[in-house]
Amino acid sequence: MSSFFISLLTIINTMFTNVQSSTCTNCPLDLLVNGQHNPPHVVVLEDLKPGDDREVPKDLYANCIGRARIYLHLKDVVSSQAQQTEPEQQEEGQQPKFDLPNYIYYDLKLGNQTIIKLTDQIRFTDAVSCWIPIGVIPPKTHVPLYQSFHFDQEVTNWAQGDQTTFTEEFLAVNEANTELPVTDTGRVWDPTTKRCIQDPGCTFTQGYWKNHTDWPVANLTLGTTVYTKTQLLSIFGTPVSGNGLVSLAHQLIAAKLNVSSGAAVSASIVAADALIGSLVVPPIGAGFLAPATTSALTSALDNYNNGLSGSPHCKSKT
C-alpha cells in the first residue's frame, strides 16, 4: 500500500476518533490504572497494629484526547479474623470481633488535590459503596493517586491477626459530563460531609409526572379533597387561564408525587394545602384563586420540583 493511502487512512481514523470524543460525552474513557486497562482491584489490609498507616498508591493515565473526569468506587468490604493470636483469643473469649473497617480512617489525594484529609476523620466505612468524584486529569499524562489507611491507635488486642478485604474500581468520563454515576446501593457522595450517604430522594417537575404515569400512588389529596389518578391527570391537562388555583394545583400534584417517591417534605406543600382548603380544582370543580394570592407558593413549589430547594433534582429517566 502506498504511503499516500496510508496517510489518508490515518487522517480518516483521526477524524473518526475526534468525532467520537466530541459527541460521546457520556461514554467511559480508556483509563489505565498502574499500566492496566482499569481492572477491578482487590486490596487486602492485614497485620495492622494500632497506629499503623498503610498506603495504596496508584498511577492513573487517561488514554484519550480530552481531559477526563475520574471517579473511584470502593466496594465489597469484607472483614475476617484470619489467624487468631493468643492475646486476641483471650480478649474476645466466646464472642469473636472482626470489624476493622470501623477503626480505619481514610484519606485520598489525586495529584496535588486533596479530596479527603486525615483530619476530616472519615472512617473507611463512610467512603464505600458510592462513586467518589476525585477530580479531572489531563490526557496522556501520568497522575498519581494516594490512598492512606490509618488504624486507630486505641484499638486493643481483639484486632490482632484480623484483615479487611475490599475491591476498588475507577471510572473515567469526558470532562463535560458532570452527571454523577450511580451504584445499586442507593448511596451517593456528599461533598459537604465527605461521606457516602443514602440518597435522600429526588424530585421531578410537573412536566415529567404529566408524561410519565407510572405514579407511586393512585390518588392524592389537594386541600381537603381527594382526587383519583384520572382526575389528577385531567387537572394536569387543564390550562391555567388566569386561575391561580390551577397553576398551584399543577405544582402541588408534582410535589406530592415527589414526596411519595421518597423526596423530602417541603413546608410549601403544607401551606398550599391550607390555602386550597375545600376548593375543588377545575375541571373537577369550579374553584378559583387569584394568581396574586397563589404566585408565591406556586413559585416555591416550582423551585422544589426543580431541585432548587429541598431534595436534589432527579437524573433523567427513559
Protein Blocks (a to p, Z undefined) as FASTA:
>chain_A
ZZklmmmmmmmmmmmmmmmmmmmmmbccdddeehiahiacddddehiaehiacddddddd
ddbfbdcddddddehiacdekjadfklmmmnmmaccddfklmcccdddehjbcfbdfklo
pafklmgoiacdfbjcdehiacdddddddddfkbcfklgoiacddddddddddfklmcdc
ddfkopacdfklopacddebiaddfklmmmmccbfbfbdcehjaccdfklmmmmmmpcfk
lpaklmmmmmmmmmmmmmmnopacdfklmmmmmmnmmaccdfkbmcdcdfklmmmmmmmm
mmmmnopgcjadddddZZ
